[in-house]
Amino acid sequence: MKEALLVLAAGAGLALLLVLTLAAFGQDVGTSLRLLADGAFGDKYGIGRTAVRACPLILCALGLTVAWRAGMYNIGGEGQYLTGAVAGGFIYQVVSGVGPVVFHVVGLLGAAAAGAGLAWFAGWLEVKRGVQVVISTILMNFIVLKLVEWLVRGPLQEPNGLLPTSERLSREMMLARPDPQTDFHIGIWVVPIAILATWFWLYRTRAGFLNRAVGENQHAVRAAGQKPAHLRLRAMMISGALCGLAGGIDYMGWAGQISDGFSQEWGFIAIPVALLGALNPFGVAAAGVYFAALFAGSKELERFSQLDSSVVLVVQAAAVLGIVWAASWMKNRQQGGSE
């Protein structure tokens, strides 16, 4: 109940922040909101754009939710997302001749495994070597970004060797699109499955309960005969798998190739999405769709005003600052009440 109220409060706050941001930029609020809505949901093209942007945002934010619930503050969603995409690129080189179905299954599993492996290593550094996961995952993001730059000029470069990109997937090897005129592809259906599965695992299974418990009090978990290190490593692997899966889906669903600009920083943007969703899968879904709609709708807004997608980043930044302020206020209030 408390989490539901937090999600509703966050939704109301986001709506208010959007209105205030548009007003601060001197825009007609009513017209701007209409343009945003038309660009995000006005037709099948807008819905496709929104869905494609919501997919990596929600999957990465779900991954961060699982890790953070276990007390492992994974900031490496971006690196794990890219690792999943790169794994898909290498798998394509190996199994491209066996048909699209095998490639999709093996590629997505490989993408999830690659993201899980990278996140597991960051978790291992903390539980076994005392390296804070916040630090290691931040640094791994930049390592992977540079690695991608090298790979698209080396082992993954397209056959002609002229451009810093991987070989483009043929239409048959891409995830199918029910309507070829839109960006919507069947990989997006993974998202609602992941939302429901994450919620069920966190709140309806013993493993999910232990995942949340170790984040609240690892000493109590240890006293109950469990191994906090094992639980936290498992949380990191699930977290990385979801982020890596997002990268694999984007690679096979809409991008079709990997380049320097493959990532649009979805792994970074997923951090405020997870926070604004109150680390609840359904809240994360709502926040992810909200920001995806803003990104998609901002293209329409850009056509008729001087604003562009940067307005979304302003709303995100203000929202995160609001969360920090609210958390500090609630903490001070609780401390004052206890005295």
C-alpha positions in Angstrom: 0.0 0.0 0.0 2.8 2.4 0.9 4.6 1.7 -2.4 1.4 2.2 -4.4 0.9 5.6 -2.7 4.5 6.5 -3.5 4.0 5.6 -7.2 0.8 7.7 -7.3 2.6 10.6 -5.7 5.5 10.3 -8.1 3.1 10.3 -11.0 1.3 13.4 -9.8 4.7 15.1 -9.2 5.9 14.2 -12.7 2.9 15.7 -14.3 3.3 18.9 -12.3 7.0 19.0 -13.1 6.2 18.7 -16.8 3.7 21.6 -16.7 6.1 23.8 -14.7 9.0 23.0 -17.0 7.0 23.9 -20.1 5.9 27.1 -18.5 9.4 28.0 -17.4 10.5 27.6 -21.0 7.8 30.1 -22.1 5.7 27.5 -23.9 1.9 27.4 -24.1 1.3 24.5 -21.7 -1.9 23.3 -23.3 -0.6 23.3 -26.9 2.7 21.7 -25.8 1.0 18.9 -23.9 -1.2 18.2 -26.9 1.8 18.0 -29.2 3.6 15.7 -26.8 0.5 13.5 -26.6 0.1 13.4 -30.4 3.8 12.6 -30.9 3.7 9.7 -28.4 0.2 8.2 -28.9 -1.5 10.1 -31.7 -1.1 7.4 -34.4 0.5 4.0 -34.9 3.9 5.6 -35.7 3.9 7.5 -32.4 2.8 4.4 -30.4 5.6 2.4 -32.1 8.2 5.1 -31.2 7.0 5.1 -27.6 7.1 1.3 -27.3 10.6 1.1 -28.7 11.9 3.6 -26.2 10.0 2.1 -23.3 11.5 -1.3 -23.9 15.1 -0.7 -22.9 14.1 1.9 -20.2 11.8 -0.6 -18.4 14.0 -3.7 -18.8 17.1 -1.8 -17.5 15.1 -0.2 -14.7 13.7 -3.6 -13.7 17.3 -4.9 -13.5 18.4 -2.0 -11.3 15.3 -2.6 -9.1 16.3 -6.2 -8.4 19.9 -5.3 -7.6 19.0 -2.2 -5.4 16.4 -4.2 -3.5 19.3 -6.5 -2.5 21.4 -3.6 -1.4 23.6 -3.8 -4.5 23.5 -0.3 -6.1 24.2 -1.3 -9.6 24.9 1.8 -11.7 26.2 -0.2 -14.6 23.0 -0.7 -16.6 24.5 1.2 -19.5 27.6 -1.1 -19.7 25.5 -4.2 -19.3 23.1 -3.0 -22.0 25.9 -2.5 -24.4 27.5 -5.8 -23.5 24.3 -7.6 -24.4 24.1 -5.9 -27.8 27.8 -6.8 -28.5 27.1 -10.4 -27.5 24.3 -10.4 -30.0 26.6 -9.1 -32.7 29.2 -11.8 -32.1 26.5 -14.5 -32.0 25.2 -13.3 -35.4 28.6 -13.8 -36.9 28.6 -17.4 -35.6 25.0 -18.6 -36.2 23.7 -16.3 -39.0 23.4 -19.2 -41.4 21.1 -21.3 -39.3 17.9 -19.1 -39.6 16.3 -16.3 -37.8 14.5 -18.3 -35.1 17.7 -19.9 -33.8 19.5 -16.6 -34.0 16.8 -14.8 -32.0 16.7 -17.4 -29.3 20.5 -17.9 -29.0 21.2 -14.2 -29.5 18.8 -13.1 -26.7 20.0 -15.7 -24.3 23.6 -14.8 -25.1 22.8 -11.1 -24.6 21.2 -11.8 -21.2 24.1 -14.1 -20.2 26.7 -11.4 -21.2 25.0 -8.7 -19.2 24.7 -11.2 -16.2 28.4 -12.0 -16.4 29.5 -8.4 -16.3 27.2 -7.6 -13.4 28.3 -10.8 -11.6 31.9 -9.7 -11.8 31.0 -6.3 -10.3 29.2 -8.0 -7.5 32.0 -10.4 -6.9 34.4 -7.5 -6.6 32.3 -6.2 -3.7 31.4 -9.3 -1.8 34.9 -10.9 -2.2 37.3 -7.9 -2.5 35.4 -5.1 -0.9 35.3 -2.9 -4.0 32.0 -0.9 -3.8 29.7 -1.9 -6.6 28.7 1.7 -7.2 32.3 2.5 -8.2 33.0 -0.7 -10.1 29.8 -0.5 -12.2 30.4 3.2 -13.0 33.9 2.5 -14.2 32.8 -0.6 -16.2 30.3 1.6 -18.1 33.2 3.6 -19.6 35.3 0.5 -20.2 32.5 -1.0 -22.2 31.9 2.2 -24.1 35.5 2.3 -25.2 35.5 -1.4 -25.9 32.5 -0.9 -28.3 34.4 1.8 -30.1 37.3 -0.6 -30.7 35.1 -3.6 -31.6 33.2 -1.7 -34.4 36.6 -0.8 -35.9 38.0 -4.3 -35.4 36.4 -7.7 -34.8 32.8 -6.6 -35.3 33.4 -4.1 -38.2 31.3 -4.6 -41.3 33.0 -6.8 -44.0 34.1 -3.9 -46.3 35.9 -2.2 -43.4 34.8 1.2 -44.5 32.5 2.3 -41.6 32.9 1.9 -37.9 29.8 -0.2 -37.6 29.0 -3.9 -37.4 27.4 -5.8 -40.3 23.8 -4.8 -40.7 21.2 -7.5 -40.0 19.1 -8.5 -42.9 15.3 -7.9 -42.6 14.8 -11.7 -42.2 17.2 -11.7 -39.2 15.6 -8.8 -37.4 12.8 -9.4 -34.9 9.5 -9.4 -36.8 7.4 -6.2 -37.1 3.6 -6.8 -37.3 3.4 -3.5 -39.2 6.6 -2.8 -41.3 5.7 0.9 -41.4 6.1 1.3 -37.6 9.0 0.7 -35.2 7.0 -1.8 -33.1 8.5 -5.3 -33.1 7.7 -8.6 -31.3 10.6 -8.2 -28.9 8.7 -5.5 -27.1 6.3 -8.2 -25.8 9.2 -9.4 -23.6 8.6 -6.2 -21.5 5.2 -7.0 -20.0 6.4 -10.6 -19.3 9.4 -9.3 -17.5 7.4 -6.8 -15.5 5.0 -9.6 -14.3 7.8 -12.1 -13.7 9.9 -9.6 -11.7 6.9 -8.6 -9.5 6.0 -12.2 -8.9 9.6 -13.2 -8.1 10.1 -10.3 -5.7 6.8 -10.5 -3.8 5.5 -14.0 -4.2 8.5 -16.3 -3.9 10.9 -17.2 -1.1 13.9 -16.2 -3.3 12.4 -12.7 -3.9 11.7 -12.3 -0.2 15.3 -13.1 0.6 16.4 -10.7 -2.1 14.5 -7.9 -0.4 15.5 -9.0 3.1 19.3 -9.0 2.4 18.9 -5.4 1.2 17.2 -4.4 4.4 19.4 -6.3 6.9 22.0 -8.7 5.8 22.9 -9.6 9.4 19.4 -10.9 10.0 19.6 -12.9 6.8 22.9 -14.4 8.0 21.4 -15.2 11.4 18.6 -17.1 9.5 21.2 -19.4 8.0 21.4 -17.7 4.6 24.5 -16.4 2.8 24.2 -12.7 2.0 27.0 -12.8 -0.5 25.3 -15.5 -2.5 22.0 -13.7 -2.5 23.6 -10.4 -3.6 25.6 -12.1 -6.4 22.4 -13.7 -7.6 20.6 -10.3 -7.6 23.4 -8.8 -9.6 23.2 -11.6 -12.2 19.5 -11.1 -12.6 20.0 -7.4 -12.9 22.7 -7.7 -15.5 20.6 -10.3 -17.4 17.7 -7.9 -17.8 20.0 -5.0 -18.9 21.8 -7.3 -21.3 18.5 -8.6 -22.7 17.4 -5.0 -23.4 20.6 -4.5 -25.4 20.0 -7.7 -27.4 16.4 -6.7 -28.1 17.3 -3.3 -29.3 20.1 -4.7 -31.6 17.7 -7.3 -33.2 14.6 -5.2 -33.0 15.3 -1.7 -34.4 19.0 -0.9 -34.7 20.1 -3.9 -36.8 23.8 -3.0 -36.3 26.2 -1.7 -33.6 28.1 1.5 -33.9 29.6 4.2 -31.6 26.1 5.8 -31.2 24.2 2.5 -30.7 23.3 3.4 -27.1 21.1 6.4 -26.4 22.1 6.2 -22.8 19.1 4.1 -21.8 21.1 2.4 -19.1 21.8 5.8 -17.5 18.3 7.1 -17.9 16.9 3.9 -16.4 18.3 5.0 -13.0 15.8 7.8 -12.4 13.1 5.6 -13.9 13.8 3.0 -11.2 13.8 5.6 -8.5 10.6 7.3 -9.7 9.0 3.9 -9.9 9.7 3.4 -6.2 11.7 0.3 -7.0 8.4 -1.5 -7.7 8.0 -3.3 -11.1 4.6 -1.7 -11.8 5.9 1.7 -10.8 8.9 1.2 -13.0 6.6 0.3 -15.9 4.6 3.5 -15.4 7.7 5.7 -15.2 9.3 4.0 -18.2 6.3 4.5 -20.4 6.0 8.1 -19.1 9.6 9.0 -20.1 9.4 7.0 -23.3 6.3 9.0 -24.3 8.1 12.2 -23.5 11.1 11.3 -25.7 8.8 10.1 -28.5 6.5 13.1 -28.2 9.3 15.6 -28.0 10.0 15.0 -31.7 6.5 16.4 -32.5 7.1 19.3 -30.0 10.4 20.1 -31.8 8.7 20.6 -35.1 6.4 23.3 -33.8 8.6 25.0 -31.1 12.2 25.6 -30.1 12.1 22.8 -27.5 13.6 19.4 -28.2 14.2 16.2 -26.2 16.3 18.1 -23.7 13.1 19.1 -21.9 12.8 15.4 -20.9 16.2 15.5 -19.2 15.2 18.7 -17.3 12.1 16.9 -16.0 14.1 13.9 -15.0 16.7 16.0 -13.2 14.1 18.0 -11.3 12.3 14.8 -10.4 15.4 13.2 -9.0 16.2 16.3 -7.0 12.6 16.2 -5.7 13.0 12.6 -4.6 16.2 13.4 -2.8 14.5 16.3 -1.0 11.5 14.3 -0.1 13.6 11.4 1.3 15.7 13.9 3.3 12.5 15.6 4.6 10.9 12.3 5.6 14.1 11.1 7.3 14.4 14.4 9.3 10.7 14.1 10.2 11.1 10.6 11.5 14.1 11.5 13.5 12.2 14.5 15.0 9.3 12.3 15.9 11.5 9.7 17.7 13.0 12.4 19.8 
